[in-house]
Amino acid sequence: MITEAGRVLALEGDHAWIACRRQVECARCAEGKGCGGGVLGRLLGDRLHRVRAGTGGLALEVGDQVLIGLQEDAVMRAAVVVYLVPLVLAVIGGLAGYSVSDADLAAAVGAAAGIALGLGWARDFGRRHETDARFQPVVLRRVGNDACEPVT
């Protein structure tokens, strides 16, 4: 399970809005001298997540510091849907376009059509599964003040 600490900002029915600090992978990025992750993190600030609240009878309050989690297979499935499916359809569309006409333009149009079809399918997949509990982060437990930086 992929986990991250955050602070409850608001409660909305059976969901909570959780703010999590952006995490920088290395000291050079934190200094702004690496790949740019540190600069990007400072520009974007905190990340907000809409998370199912009250998991396992846990009653949350605004200001609670919590640990949220998401199953690894949900991330892998999302990556396949968003990246792999459009890529495969682009290759198939390019090959189909080239087989119809030996022109590069036909292959490019076929590839573009394949990408568009793949992204449309990914969008539809996301809409169909946006309420599926398998693809949603959940609050695992409350954590102490030392596990999470304060969110201002």
N, C-alpha and C positions, 0 to 999 in steps of 0.2 A: 504494500500500500504506500502511496506517495502522500506524505504528510507535510503540513505547514502550520505554523502558529500564527494567530491573528487575534484581533479584538472585535467584539460584537459592537457594531455601530447602530443597528436598528433591528427591530423584530417586526415581521410582517406575516401574520398568520402562522403557518407551520414552517416558515423559512426565516433565516437570519441573514443580515448583510454583515459580512466579515471583511475587515481591512487587514491585509497582510503586507508587511514591508517587503520591498523588492530586495532580493538577495543577490550579492555580487559574488562571482565565482572565485576571483583571485585578487590579491593585494594590488597588482598593477591596474586592474580594471577599477578597483575602488579609488585609486589615485587619478583615474581618468587617463592613464598612460598605456592602457592595454588595447583590447579590441574595440573598446567603446561601450562595453556593457555598463560600466560605472556611470558614464555620462548619460546614457539612455535611462538608467535606473533613476538618476536624480531628476531628469526631465519628466518622466512619467509618474514618479512618486509612488504612492501606495496602490496596490491592486485590490479591487473589490470583488468579492465572491458572494453569490446568492447560494446559501447552503441550507439544506434541510436541518431544521433545529429540533431539539427535543428528542434526539435519538437515544433509545434506551431509557426513557423516562427522565432525561436530563432537562431540567428547566433552566433556560438561559435568561440573563438580564443584560441590558445595555451596559457596556463597559467590561463584561467578562472577557478574560483572555482564554482562548480555547485552542485546541488542536483540531484541525480539519483534515480529512483524508479522502483520497480518490483511488480507486482500484487501478492497478497498472494496466490490466487488460482494457479498461475504458480508454486510456490514453493511446494504447496500441491500435485499438479499433478506430479511434478518431483519426489517427495518423494515416491508417490505410485508406479510410474514406476520403480524407481531404487531399492526400498526396498521391497515393498509389493508383487509385481508380482513375483520376483524371489523366495521369501520366500514361497508363496503359491504354486508355481510350484515345489519347493523342497519337500514340504510336500506331494503333490500329487504324485510326482515321487517316493518318498520313500515308500508310501503306495502301489503304483502300483508294485514296485520292490518286496516288501514283499509279495504281493498277488500272484506273479508269483512263488516265491520260499520263503519258510519260513526262509531263511538264512538272517543274518544281512548284509552280503556282497551285496546281491541283493538289499536290501533296501538302502544301502549306494550308490550303483551305480545308482539306480533310483533317489535318492535325488540329487546326483551330476549332473545327466543329467537334472533334473528339474531346478537346479540353472543355469547351462550353457544355457539352453533354455531361461530362464527368463532374464538373462543378455544379451543374443543375441537380444532378443526382445526389451529390454530397449535401447540398442545401436541403433537398427534400428529406434525406436521411436524418439530418439534424432536426428538422421540424417534427418528424415522426417520433423521434426519440428524446425530445427535449424534456419530457416529464418522466422518462424511464429512470427508475432509481439506480439501475446499474451504471448509468453514465453521469450521476450527480455526486458532487462532494457531500460529505456528511460531517457533522460535528462528532468527534470521537470522545473528547473529554475536556474538562476545564484544565488549564495549566497554571502554574504559579507565575508570579510577576517576572521571574528571572528567565523564563522560557520565551518571552516575546518582548520586543521593544515597544515602548508606548507609541501609539499612533495619535498624532495631533491633528 
